[in-house]
Amino acid sequence: MKIDMLVRDVQVFNSYFKTFIKGNAAIKNGKFFYLGDLDLETFEPLETVEGNGRYMIPGLVDIHLHIESTMVTPSTFSYGLIKNGVTTIVPEPHEMANVFGISGIKEMIKASKDCVVDMFYAIPSSVPATSMETTGGSIEISDIDELLQTGMVHCLGEIMNYFEVITDPDCKTNQILSHIKQHYPQLIIEGHVPKLLDLDLQKIIFAGIDSDHTHQSVEGMEARIAAGMFIEIQEKSMTQEVMDYLIEKDVNEHFCFVTDDVMADNFKNRGHLNKLLQKAIEMGMPPEKAIYACTFTPAMRMRMFDRGAIAPGKIADFLLVSDLKSFEVEQVYKNGEMVYDSTEAYVQPARGREFPENFYHSVTLDPLTEEDFTIKVQLEQDQCSCRIINVQDGSTFTKESIGELKVEEGRLCWEESEYALIATFERYGKNGNRAHGLITGDILKRGAVATTYSHDNHNLLVIGHNKDDMMLAANEVIRRQGGICCVDNGEILSMLPLPVGGILSEEPLATVGGQVEELTNALKSLGYKHYNIIMSLSTLSLPVSPALKITDQGLIHVNEGKIVPLIVEG
């Protein structure tokens, strides 16, 4: 019997029994044809692969991530994924959507069509995330209808504005949910519902949102599973108590692992979903259970019935590893063809510009001056009480505190205080909005940083301890049409150019990873302390992540869903 490939003498992972079974694997037309003991006496393969007792594992499947978080293009992202054994992803391009609207999504889909990795998209459902910010684009119901006709969409991306969903029946998000229920009742709807419990949680599920990928506690996770929610475990949720719960309880069908956001330096140096799989094993999870949660359950969640398992008729995406504990990926096959071998050179192909010309001209701000970092106040007293954003290592959530600052000649003396200034400037040329706040905690203790990579609106965000450094950092980012710039004492310490929409680089992964590493070290040298410095920085403008954040419209009290003043009266 003629076949394309025979992989001999492997320990094949059987997803249905969650165990390894010794045998051979026959592949035909890019799909698995046969698994069992039959060998060369039965098959005439064009190619034979000697497994030598290695473990044969389905290609890893990541169903919740944002390519833009790595700040690279889909082709670069695919290159990085393959060597880590990830063969299928469901990216949600809501960062590009916030900058360019539906055209941003279409261009991301277009840029991913020739990638080795299969990319099936989630439609960003919350663009903008709230009504309390200005974005370059928005996603409306008509855009959702159009995108669903492309055949490249698997779900409605994370519903982020959970506060309005449960408090405002007429809000835009609820209108979208009603439209989906009426016209696409089978469409999967992903969720972002941090900390919600009891009635509020079940209101979300009743609205049709039946997954959550945010930071989990055992209490919250158990409440979600009990109510029928699917849990997507990202690394920050992999505490020992959460992992012990997943290991001990019979909840295999109700969770999977996802990466959500991976910085380019971690991607380059550490890996991707494979590292979460390895970490789960190190934390005591049986390898079979960890593999299941990185292959079969995510595929089933997204109704990808043609992958996630090694069985007849399934797409022949698989990897070969010798040791389950280290989980070092030795070879990766996509559609029955080898696309990575750890013993051979793996070089990223050079590519030119992949996006339309206007995507490289998205920052429409004039150079900033000292006056742009001045806070004017109309007060007669010589001091006032101000809201302060508190950043803490270990979380992208912030806290609010109150601080006392001096006032002189109608200006807040923030440079003389213990606090840094945080300012954001609308950069799409729509309204010229800007807002100022104060920030403290585990952030930089001197100098300044400016970024157009600021979730999700991606306006220009600047933090600093003096106007001169803030002005230098901000104007360098404006001049370079986007990026992240770190400055101290009038000197640029690090500049990460992000010319595509102010959020992506077209440089190779190794280059971007090195630049991110350099930037992170520069921010550390200025005193920024966080397990993920760039994510901490960029989410200070995310008005759906508790508790006090800032957008171009002002300080946002996230839990109450409203804009609050910097100065606290009385």
C-alpha positions as CSV (number, residue, x, y, z in Angstrom):
1,M,0.0,0.0,0.0
2,K,1.5,3.3,-1.1
3,I,1.7,6.1,1.5
4,D,3.7,9.3,1.7
5,M,5.5,8.7,5.0
6,L,5.9,6.0,7.7
7,V,7.1,7.1,11.1
8,R,8.4,3.9,12.8
9,D,8.9,2.9,16.4
10,V,7.3,5.8,18.2
11,Q,5.4,6.3,21.4
12,V,2.2,7.8,19.9
13,F,0.1,10.0,22.2
14,N,-3.5,8.8,22.1
15,S,-5.7,11.7,23.1
16,Y,-8.8,9.5,23.6
17,F,-7.1,7.4,26.3
18,K,-4.7,10.1,27.4
19,T,-1.8,7.7,27.1
20,F,1.1,6.7,24.9
21,I,0.9,3.6,22.7
22,K,3.9,2.1,21.0
23,G,3.6,1.7,17.3
24,N,4.0,3.2,13.8
25,A,2.3,6.1,12.1
26,A,1.4,6.1,8.4
27,I,0.7,9.5,6.7
28,K,-1.0,10.1,3.4
29,N,-2.1,13.3,1.7
30,G,-1.0,15.4,4.7
31,K,-3.1,13.4,7.2
32,F,-2.7,10.5,9.5
33,F,-3.7,7.3,7.7
34,Y,-2.9,4.5,10.2
35,L,-1.6,4.1,13.7
36,G,-0.6,0.6,14.9
37,D,1.9,-2.2,14.5
38,L,1.8,-2.7,10.7
39,D,5.1,-1.8,9.2
40,L,7.0,-2.0,5.9
41,E,5.6,-5.3,5.0
42,T,2.3,-3.5,4.5
43,F,3.2,0.0,3.5
44,E,5.4,1.4,0.7
45,P,6.3,4.9,2.0
46,L,7.9,7.6,-0.1
47,E,9.8,8.5,3.1
48,T,10.6,6.6,6.3
49,V,11.3,8.4,9.6
50,E,12.9,6.3,12.3
51,G,11.4,7.3,15.6
52,N,13.8,5.4,17.7
53,G,11.4,5.2,20.6
54,R,10.7,8.9,20.7
55,Y,7.4,10.4,21.8
56,M,5.1,11.5,19.0
57,I,2.9,14.3,20.1
58,P,0.2,16.3,18.2
59,G,1.2,19.8,17.1
60,L,0.5,22.2,20.0
61,V,-2.6,24.4,19.7
62,D,-2.8,27.9,21.3
63,I,-6.3,29.4,21.1
64,H,-5.8,32.7,22.9
65,L,-3.0,35.0,22.0
66,H,-2.2,38.3,20.5
67,I,0.6,38.4,17.9
68,E,1.0,42.1,18.4
69,S,2.1,41.4,22.0
70,T,5.3,40.0,20.6
71,M,5.5,43.2,18.4
72,V,6.3,41.2,15.2
73,T,4.5,40.3,12.0
74,P,2.6,37.0,11.5
75,S,5.4,35.6,9.4
76,T,8.0,36.2,12.1
77,F,5.6,34.9,14.7
78,S,5.1,31.7,12.7
79,Y,8.8,31.2,12.4
80,G,9.2,31.4,16.1
81,L,6.2,29.1,16.8
82,I,7.3,26.2,14.6
83,K,10.6,25.5,16.4
84,N,8.6,25.4,19.7
85,G,6.2,22.8,18.3
86,V,3.1,25.1,18.0
87,T,1.4,24.4,14.7
88,T,-2.1,26.0,15.1
89,I,-3.1,29.3,16.7
90,V,-6.2,31.5,17.1
91,P,-4.8,35.0,17.3
92,E,-7.0,38.0,18.2
93,P,-5.6,41.1,16.4
94,H,-7.4,43.6,18.6
95,E,-4.3,45.8,18.8
96,M,-4.2,46.3,15.0
97,A,-7.9,46.8,15.1
98,N,-7.6,49.6,17.7
99,V,-5.1,51.3,15.4
100,F,-6.7,50.7,12.0
101,G,-10.1,49.1,12.5
102,I,-11.3,46.4,10.1
103,S,-8.4,47.1,7.7
104,G,-6.0,46.2,10.4
105,I,-7.6,42.8,10.9
106,K,-7.8,42.1,7.1
107,E,-4.1,43.0,6.7
108,M,-3.1,40.7,9.6
109,I,-5.1,37.8,8.0
110,K,-3.6,38.6,4.6
111,A,-0.1,38.6,6.1
112,S,-0.7,35.2,7.7
113,K,-1.9,33.3,4.7
114,D,1.5,32.0,3.6
115,C,2.7,31.2,7.1
116,V,3.6,27.6,8.0
117,V,1.5,27.8,11.2
118,D,-2.2,27.7,10.7
119,M,-3.8,30.9,12.0
120,F,-7.5,31.1,12.5
121,Y,-8.6,34.4,13.8
122,A,-10.8,35.7,16.6
123,I,-12.7,38.8,15.7
124,P,-11.9,41.6,18.2
125,S,-15.2,42.3,19.9
126,S,-14.3,45.2,22.1
127,V,-12.7,47.9,19.9
128,P,-12.5,50.2,21.5
129,A,-12.5,48.4,24.8
130,T,-14.6,51.1,26.4
131,S,-16.2,54.4,25.4
132,M,-13.6,56.2,27.7
133,E,-10.7,56.3,25.2
134,T,-10.0,57.4,21.6
135,T,-8.7,54.7,19.2
136,G,-7.6,54.9,15.5
137,G,-10.4,52.4,14.5
138,S,-13.4,50.6,15.8
139,I,-15.1,47.3,15.1
140,E,-18.8,47.5,14.4
141,I,-21.5,44.9,13.8
142,S,-21.2,45.3,10.1
143,D,-17.5,44.7,10.3
144,I,-18.1,41.5,12.2
145,D,-20.5,40.3,9.5
146,E,-17.9,41.1,6.8
147,L,-15.1,39.3,8.7
148,L,-17.2,36.2,9.3
149,Q,-17.4,35.7,5.5
150,T,-13.7,35.4,5.1
151,G,-13.6,31.8,6.3
152,M,-10.6,32.6,8.5
153,V,-12.6,33.3,11.7
154,H,-13.2,30.8,14.4
155,C,-14.7,32.9,17.2
156,L,-15.7,36.2,18.6
157,G,-12.7,37.5,20.6
158,E,-12.6,38.2,24.3
159,I,-15.4,40.4,25.5
160,M,-13.5,42.8,27.6
161,N,-16.0,45.3,28.7
162,Y,-17.6,43.0,31.3
163,F,-18.8,45.9,33.5
164,E,-21.1,47.3,30.8
165,V,-22.3,43.9,29.8
166,I,-23.8,43.3,33.3
167,T,-24.9,46.9,33.9
168,D,-26.0,48.4,30.6
169,P,-28.4,46.4,28.5
170,D,-28.1,48.8,25.6
171,C,-24.3,49.1,25.4
172,K,-22.5,48.4,22.2
173,T,-21.1,45.1,23.5
174,N,-24.6,43.8,24.3
175,Q,-25.8,44.9,20.9
176,I,-23.0,42.8,19.4
177,L,-23.9,39.8,21.6
178,S,-27.6,40.1,20.6
179,H,-26.6,40.2,16.9
180,I,-24.4,37.1,17.3
181,K,-27.1,35.2,19.1
182,Q,-29.6,36.0,16.4
183,H,-27.5,35.5,13.3
184,Y,-24.6,33.2,14.3
185,P,-25.9,31.2,17.3
186,Q,-23.1,28.6,16.9
187,L,-20.2,31.1,17.1
188,I,-17.8,30.6,20.0
189,I,-17.6,33.7,22.2
190,E,-14.5,34.3,24.3
191,G,-14.4,36.2,27.6
192,H,-12.3,38.4,29.8
193,V,-13.9,38.5,33.2
194,P,-11.3,39.0,36.0
195,K,-12.5,38.4,39.6
196,L,-16.2,38.2,38.8
197,L,-18.2,35.7,41.0
198,D,-21.7,34.6,41.8
199,L,-24.5,36.6,40.2
200,D,-22.2,38.9,38.1
201,L,-20.3,35.9,36.7
202,Q,-23.5,34.1,35.8
203,K,-24.9,37.1,34.2
204,I,-21.8,37.0,31.9
205,I,-22.4,33.4,31.1
206,F,-26.1,34.0,30.5
207,A,-25.0,36.6,27.9
208,G,-23.2,33.9,26.0
209,I,-19.7,34.5,27.2
210,D,-18.5,31.0,28.2
211,S,-14.7,31.2,28.6
212,D,-12.2,33.2,30.7
213,H,-8.4,33.5,30.3
214,T,-7.7,36.1,33.0
215,H,-5.8,35.6,36.3
216,Q,-7.4,32.7,38.1
217,S,-7.8,31.8,41.8
218,V,-9.0,28.4,42.9
219,E,-12.3,29.9,44.1
220,G,-12.9,31.8,40.8
221,M,-11.8,28.8,38.6
222,E,-14.1,26.4,40.5
223,A,-17.0,28.8,40.2
224,R,-16.4,29.2,36.5
225,I,-16.2,25.5,35.8
226,A,-19.3,24.8,37.9
227,A,-21.2,27.2,35.8
228,G,-20.1,25.7,32.5
229,M,-17.3,28.1,31.6
230,F,-14.1,26.9,29.8
231,I,-10.9,28.1,31.5
232,E,-7.8,29.1,29.5
233,I,-4.8,29.0,31.9
234,Q,-2.1,31.5,31.1
235,E,1.3,31.4,32.9
236,K,0.4,34.0,35.6
237,S,-2.4,31.7,36.7
238,M,-0.1,28.7,37.1
239,T,0.3,29.0,40.9
240,Q,0.8,25.9,42.8
241,E,-2.7,25.8,44.3
242,V,-4.3,26.3,40.9
243,M,-2.1,23.6,39.4
244,D,-2.9,21.2,42.3
245,Y,-6.6,21.8,41.7
246,L,-6.2,21.0,38.0
247,I,-4.1,17.9,38.7
248,E,-6.3,16.5,41.4
249,K,-9.8,17.3,40.0
250,D,-11.4,15.6,37.0
251,V,-11.6,18.8,35.0
252,N,-9.6,17.7,31.9
253,E,-12.3,18.7,29.5
254,H,-12.8,22.2,31.0
255,F,-9.4,23.9,30.7
256,C,-6.4,24.3,28.4
257,F,-3.2,26.3,28.5
258,V,-2.8,29.5,26.5
259,T,0.0,32.1,26.2
260,D,-2.1,35.3,25.7
261,D,0.9,37.7,25.6
262,V,4.5,36.7,25.0
263,M,7.3,39.3,24.9
264,A,9.7,39.0,22.0
265,D,12.7,38.4,24.3
266,N,11.0,35.6,26.1
267,F,9.8,34.1,22.8
268,K,13.4,34.2,21.5
269,N,15.1,32.9,24.6
270,R,12.6,30.8,26.3
271,G,9.9,29.5,24.0
272,H,6.1,29.6,23.8
273,L,3.2,27.2,24.7
274,N,5.8,24.4,24.9
275,K,7.3,26.1,28.0
276,L,3.9,26.2,29.8
277,L,3.5,22.5,29.0
278,Q,7.0,21.9,30.4
279,K,6.3,24.0,33.5
280,A,3.0,22.2,34.1
281,I,5.0,18.9,34.2
282,E,7.6,20.4,36.5
283,M,4.8,21.5,38.8
284,G,3.5,17.9,39.2
285,M,1.0,17.5,36.3
286,P,1.3,14.2,34.5
287,P,2.8,14.7,31.1
288,E,-0.3,13.1,29.4
289,K,-2.6,15.6,31.1
290,A,-0.4,18.6,30.2
291,I,-0.1,17.5,26.6
292,Y,-3.9,17.0,26.4
293,A,-4.4,20.6,27.7
294,C,-2.1,21.9,25.0
295,T,-3.5,19.9,22.1
296,F,-6.9,18.2,22.3
297,T,-8.9,20.5,24.6
298,P,-8.0,23.7,22.9
299,A,-8.8,22.2,19.5
300,M,-12.2,21.0,20.8
301,R,-12.9,24.3,22.4
302,M,-12.5,25.9,18.9
303,R,-14.3,23.0,17.2
304,M,-11.2,22.2,15.2
305,F,-12.1,18.5,14.8
306,D,-9.4,17.9,12.2
307,R,-6.5,18.4,14.6
308,G,-5.3,18.2,18.2
309,A,-5.0,14.4,18.1
310,I,-3.1,11.7,16.3
311,A,-5.7,9.6,14.6
312,P,-6.8,8.5,11.1
313,G,-8.1,11.5,9.1
314,K,-6.6,14.1,11.4
315,I,-4.1,16.6,10.0
316,A,-0.5,15.2,10.3
317,D,0.8,18.0,12.6
318,F,3.2,16.5,15.1
319,L,6.4,16.8,17.0
320,L,9.0,14.3,18.2
321,V,10.7,14.6,21.6
322,S,12.9,12.2,23.5
323,D,12.3,13.3,27.0
324,L,8.9,14.5,28.3
325,K,10.3,16.3,31.3
326,S,12.6,18.6,29.4
327,F,10.3,18.6,26.5
328,E,13.0,19.7,24.1
329,V,11.4,19.7,20.6
330,E,13.6,17.8,18.2
331,Q,11.5,17.7,15.0
332,V,8.3,19.3,13.9
333,Y,6.0,18.2,11.1
334,K,3.3,20.2,9.5
335,N,0.8,18.5,7.2
336,G,3.1,15.5,7.1
337,E,6.2,17.4,6.1
338,M,9.2,18.2,8.3
339,V,9.4,22.0,8.9
340,Y,11.9,22.0,11.8
341,D,14.9,19.8,12.8
342,S,16.9,20.8,15.9
343,T,20.1,19.4,14.3
344,E,19.8,21.6,11.2
345,A,20.1,25.4,10.7
346,Y,16.8,27.1,11.2
347,V,17.1,30.5,9.5
348,Q,14.3,33.1,9.2
349,P,13.7,34.1,5.6
350,A,14.1,37.8,4.8
351,R,11.0,39.6,3.8
352,G,10.2,43.2,2.7
353,R,7.4,45.4,3.8
354,E,4.2,43.4,4.3
355,F,1.6,46.1,5.0
356,P,0.1,49.1,3.1
357,E,2.0,52.4,3.1
358,N,-0.4,54.2,5.4
359,F,0.4,51.6,8.1
360,Y,3.8,53.2,8.4
361,H,2.4,56.7,9.0
362,S,0.0,56.3,11.9
363,V,1.4,58.8,14.5
364,T,0.0,62.2,13.8
365,L,1.4,64.2,16.6
366,D,3.5,67.4,16.5
367,P,6.6,67.5,18.7
368,L,5.7,68.0,22.4
369,T,7.0,70.8,24.6
370,E,7.5,71.3,28.3
371,E,4.1,72.8,28.5
372,D,2.6,69.5,27.5
373,F,3.8,68.0,30.7
374,T,2.5,70.8,32.9
375,I,-0.6,70.2,35.1
376,K,-2.5,73.4,35.6
377,V,-4.9,73.6,38.6
378,Q,-7.4,76.2,39.6
379,L,-6.9,76.2,43.4
380,E,-6.2,78.9,45.9
381,Q,-4.5,76.7,48.5
382,D,-0.8,75.8,48.2
383,Q,-1.4,72.0,48.2
384,C,-4.0,69.5,47.1
385,S,-4.9,65.8,47.3
386,C,-4.4,63.8,44.2
387,R,-5.2,60.3,43.0
388,I,-2.1,58.2,42.5
389,I,-1.8,55.0,40.4
390,N,0.1,52.4,42.3
391,V,2.0,49.8,40.3
392,Q,3.0,46.5,42.0
393,D,5.2,43.7,40.8
394,G,3.4,40.5,40.3
395,S,0.3,41.9,38.6
396,T,-0.8,44.2,35.8
397,F,-3.6,45.3,38.1
398,T,-3.0,48.7,39.9
399,K,-4.3,50.2,43.0
400,E,-5.4,53.7,43.9
401,S,-4.0,55.8,46.7
402,I,-4.2,59.5,47.7
403,G,-1.1,61.8,47.9
404,E,-0.5,65.4,48.8
405,L,1.3,67.7,46.3
406,K,2.3,71.3,46.4
407,V,0.7,73.9,44.1
408,E,2.5,77.0,43.0
409,E,1.2,79.7,40.6
410,G,-1.6,77.5,39.5
411,R,0.6,74.5,38.6
412,L,1.0,71.2,40.3
413,C,4.6,70.7,41.5
414,W,4.9,67.1,40.5
415,E,8.6,67.2,39.7
416,E,9.3,68.1,43.3
417,S,7.2,65.2,44.6
418,E,7.9,61.5,45.2
419,Y,5.6,60.7,42.3
420,A,6.2,60.4,38.6
421,L,4.0,62.0,36.0
422,I,2.0,59.8,33.6
423,A,0.6,61.5,30.5
424,T,-1.2,60.2,27.4
425,F,-1.8,62.0,24.1
426,E,-4.3,61.0,21.4
427,R,-2.1,60.3,18.4
428,Y,-4.6,59.6,15.5
429,G,-5.4,63.3,14.8
430,K,-9.0,62.9,15.9
431,N,-9.5,65.3,18.8
432,G,-6.1,66.2,20.4
433,N,-7.1,64.8,23.7
434,R,-4.5,64.5,26.5
435,A,-4.6,63.6,30.1
436,H,-2.3,63.7,33.1
437,G,-2.0,61.6,36.2
438,L,0.5,60.6,38.9
439,I,2.1,57.2,39.4
440,T,4.2,55.4,42.0
441,G,5.2,52.0,43.2
442,D,7.4,49.5,41.3
443,I,8.0,51.9,38.4
444,L,11.0,53.8,37.2
445,K,12.6,56.0,39.8
446,R,14.3,58.5,37.5
447,G,14.3,59.3,33.8
448,A,11.4,58.7,31.4
449,V,9.8,56.3,29.0
450,A,7.4,56.9,26.1
451,T,5.5,54.3,24.1
452,T,2.8,54.0,21.4
453,Y,2.6,50.4,22.4
454,S,-0.1,51.0,25.0
455,H,-3.1,48.7,25.3
456,D,-5.5,48.9,23.8
457,N,-5.9,52.4,22.4
458,H,-2.1,52.7,21.6
459,N,-2.0,56.4,22.1
460,L,1.3,58.0,23.1
461,L,1.9,57.1,26.8
462,V,4.7,58.9,28.6
463,I,6.0,58.4,32.2
464,G,8.8,60.3,33.8
465,H,10.3,62.2,36.7
466,N,11.2,65.4,34.8
467,K,9.9,67.3,31.8
468,D,13.1,67.3,29.7
469,D,13.5,63.5,29.7
470,M,9.8,63.0,29.0
471,M,9.9,65.4,26.1
472,L,13.0,63.7,24.6
473,A,11.5,60.3,24.9
474,A,8.1,61.3,23.5
475,N,9.5,63.2,20.5
476,E,11.9,60.4,19.6
477,V,8.9,58.0,19.4
478,I,6.9,60.6,17.4
479,R,9.9,61.0,15.0
480,R,10.2,57.3,14.5
481,Q,6.5,56.8,13.8
482,G,6.1,54.6,16.9
483,G,8.0,52.5,19.4
484,I,9.2,52.6,22.9
485,C,12.0,55.0,24.0
486,C,13.8,55.0,27.4
487,V,15.7,58.1,28.5
488,D,17.7,59.2,31.5
489,N,19.4,62.6,32.1
490,G,19.0,63.7,28.5
491,E,20.4,60.5,27.0
492,I,18.4,57.9,25.0
493,L,19.2,54.6,26.7
494,S,17.1,52.4,24.4
495,M,14.8,52.8,21.5
496,L,12.6,50.0,20.1
497,P,11.2,51.1,16.7
498,L,7.7,49.9,15.9
499,P,6.9,51.5,12.6
500,V,3.9,49.3,11.6
501,G,1.0,51.1,13.3
502,G,3.3,52.1,16.1
503,I,3.0,48.6,17.5
504,L,4.9,46.1,15.2
505,S,8.4,45.7,13.9
506,E,9.3,43.9,10.7
507,E,12.8,43.0,11.9
508,P,13.6,39.3,12.5
509,L,12.6,37.7,15.8
510,A,16.2,37.6,17.0
511,T,16.6,41.3,16.4
512,V,13.3,42.3,18.0
513,G,14.0,40.0,20.9
514,G,17.4,41.6,21.5
515,Q,15.9,45.1,21.3
516,V,13.2,44.2,23.8
517,E,15.8,42.7,26.1
518,E,17.9,45.9,25.9
519,L,14.8,48.0,26.6
520,T,13.8,45.9,29.6
521,N,17.3,46.2,31.0
522,A,17.2,50.0,30.5
523,L,13.9,50.2,32.4
524,K,15.3,48.0,35.2
525,S,18.3,50.3,35.5
526,L,15.9,53.2,36.1
527,G,14.2,51.2,38.9
528,Y,11.2,49.6,37.2
529,K,10.6,46.4,38.9
530,H,8.1,43.9,37.5
531,Y,7.9,40.3,36.3
532,N,6.9,41.7,32.8
533,I,8.0,45.3,32.6
534,I,6.7,46.0,29.1
535,M,3.3,44.5,29.8
536,S,3.1,46.4,33.1
537,L,3.9,49.7,31.3
538,S,1.7,49.1,28.3
539,T,-1.4,48.2,30.3
540,L,-1.4,51.4,32.4
541,S,-3.7,52.7,29.7
542,L,-6.0,49.6,29.7
543,P,-9.3,50.7,31.1
544,V,-10.7,47.2,31.6
545,S,-7.9,46.1,33.9
546,P,-8.4,47.1,37.5
547,A,-8.2,49.4,39.3
548,L,-7.0,52.9,38.3
549,K,-5.7,53.5,34.7
550,I,-5.4,56.4,32.3
551,T,-6.6,57.1,28.8
552,D,-6.7,60.3,26.7
553,Q,-10.0,61.1,28.4
554,G,-8.6,61.0,31.9
555,L,-8.1,58.7,34.9
556,I,-10.3,55.7,34.7
557,H,-11.8,54.0,37.8
558,V,-12.1,50.6,36.2
559,N,-14.3,48.8,38.7
560,E,-16.8,51.6,38.6
561,G,-16.5,52.2,34.8
562,K,-16.1,55.9,35.0
563,I,-13.7,58.8,34.6
564,V,-12.5,60.3,37.9
565,P,-10.6,63.6,38.5
566,L,-6.9,63.8,39.4
567,I,-7.6,66.2,42.2
568,V,-9.7,64.9,45.0
569,E,-12.0,67.6,46.4
570,G,-12.6,68.1,50.1
